Amino acid sequence: MKAIADIDGELKEASAIELVENSNILWTIEDAGNKNNIYGLNIKGGIIKDIDISNASNIDWEDLTSDNQGNLYIGDFGNNSKNRDDFTIYKVANLSTKKNKTTAEKINFLLPKKMKPKDFEAFFLLNDYFYIFSKENKSSVVIKVPNEIGKHTAEFVSDLKLNGKHTKITSADISDDGKTIVLLNHDKLWEITNFKSDNFFKGTIKELKFNHDSQKEGICFKNNSTVYITDEKNKSEGGNLYTFKL
């Protein structure tokens, strides 16, 4: 893992990172209790765009993903207190705006019937479905929601058990070629390959450890073999942008 930049000190909690197609701007957000803004960073970690999503509410923004039309999606599905039953994904279309304010379309969803409340922190978009991962110690749950404006009930996909300690998933992404999934944790990531359809966990799962432990909350692909990672600022540590080669 290589630290390539300090993230602007104005952002204490860089909770996600995402590259949008045909752009070299790295987008990030802050989570619960912070502004309902998206921030565009350059490769040196400086803020070059700061856009207020005026019709959104940051209940607990946790992750970002994007599509091949240049739209950015904000996952407002954090649920630490386990008291939420209604979740939102915001679709932001006009990232090229020179204004500092825009609006988003909304994709709302409920959990599948009989599923107990979960805390979600990670998602990606594949074949017009969002795949959303819960953050749990022993067994995570994966659900999917269609990429369609409106209200939906999520569909259960699978349970996921990862070996070892510290298995909470904090961010996720899938490569542009659709062949590799990465799931992030504070001291490692899991690389998933050789899967078919959305039977992700019947594929090959490889644990890749980092050389240090910090509150890593954001991951996205730079290219099909390298990822960007961010961690949150904690006293004298963190607040960095990294690259990691798979």
Stockholm file with secondary structure:
# STOCKHOLM 1.0

chainA/1-246         MKAIADIDGELKEASAIELVENSNILWTIEDAGNKNNIYGLNIKGGIIKDIDISNASNIDWEDLTSDNQGNLYIGDFGNNSKNRDDFTIYKVANLSTKKNKTTAEKINFLLPKKMKPKDFEAFFLLNDYFYIFSKENKSSVVIKVPNEIGKHTAEFVSDLKLNGKHTKITSADISDDGKTIVLLNHDKLWEITNFKSDNFFKGTIKELKFNHDSQKEGICFKNNSTVYITDEKNKSEGGNLYTFKL
#=GR chainA/1-246 SS CEEEEECCTTCSCCCCCEECTTCCCEEECCCTTSCSEEEEECTTSCEEEEEEETTCCCSCEEEEEECTTSCEEEEECCCTTSCCCEEEEEEECCTTCSSSEECCEEEEEECCTTCCCCCEEEEEEETTEEEEEECCSSEEEEEEEESCSEEEECEEEEEEECCSSCCCCCEEEECTTSCCEEEECSSEEEEEESCCTTCGGGSEEEEEECSSCCCEEEEEEEETTEEEEEECCBTTBCCEEEEEEC
#=GC SS_cons         CEEEEECCTTCSCCCCCEECTTCCCEEECCCTTSCSEEEEECTTSCEEEEEEETTCCCSCEEEEEECTTSCEEEEECCCTTSCCCEEEEEEECCTTCSSSEECCEEEEEECCTTCCCCCEEEEEEETTEEEEEECCSSEEEEEEEESCSEEEECEEEEEEECCSSCCCCCEEEECTTSCCEEEECSSEEEEEESCCTTCGGGSEEEEEECSSCCCEEEEEEEETTEEEEEECCBTTBCCEEEEEEC
//
